[in-house]
Amino acid sequence: MKLCIIYHSETGNTRYVAQRIASAFDATLFEVRDTASYIQLTRFLVRCKMARGEEKTTITPASLDVSGFDLLVFGSPVWAFKPTPVIHTAIDGLKGCTGKPAVAFSTHGGRSGQTDETFKKWIEERGMLPVAITNIHQNAIENDETTKELVALVQASRKG
């Protein structure tokens, strides 16, 4: 089963988790990035407001064709209790995703809020099948037990 991990990371926490999953499965990694310009002073506030409103932004790569993959994994930090506008835009722009099973994870420093529910909604809106959604507190990101649990979750999703 061919696995694809699509993630957005600002501080490196989500990237770290995505890389750990990828190494366990020899998966393909795609990091999506925000290309919009923001004034440094208000950058965080504007982006959190966008996340809260489930808005989208401009990203690179602008779209991904995932038709050659059997399982999709999405990763995002939590901003204002939701996934980021970057991962929302990435999910919305996918090609070849209809009917594919999907796993999502988020990393956060506080609480995940409505992140799990929001991921599920976006995945379903694009015609994918959400099979597992979880979140990881930043204090547990480098914990080997957390990594084992997440790898086991993805492994179980591969078996369908």
C-alpha positions, 0 to 999 in steps of 0.5 A: 500500500502506497502512503502519502503524507501531506503536512504543514509545519511552522515550528517544526513539530508537525514536520517532525511527526510527519517524518517519523511516520514516513520513515516507518512506512517509506512514505512520500512526504509533501510539505505545503507552505503558505505563499501569502505575505503578511505584515510581521506585526500582525501575522500571527493574529491574521493567520489565527483569525483565518484558521478560526474562520476555516479560510484558505490561503495561497500555497506551494505546491498549489495542488497535488495529484494523489491518485497514485497513493492508497492512503493519505495522511494529513498533518497540521499545527493547531491555530485557534483550535482548528487546522491551518488555512494552509492544510485546508487549501491543500486538502481542497486542491487535491486531485485524485483523492475521491474514495481514498482512506485518510488519516489526520493528525495535529500538533498543539501546545494547548488544546486541539479544540475543534481540530479533529471535527474540522479535519473530518469535515474537510476530508469528507467534503473532498470525498475521502474516507476519514479512518483515523484522526488524532492530536499530539501535544507538543510535550509528547512529540519526541516521546517514542511511545507517542510515535509508536501509537501513531505508527500503529494507528496508520498501520491499522488504517492501511489494513482498512 
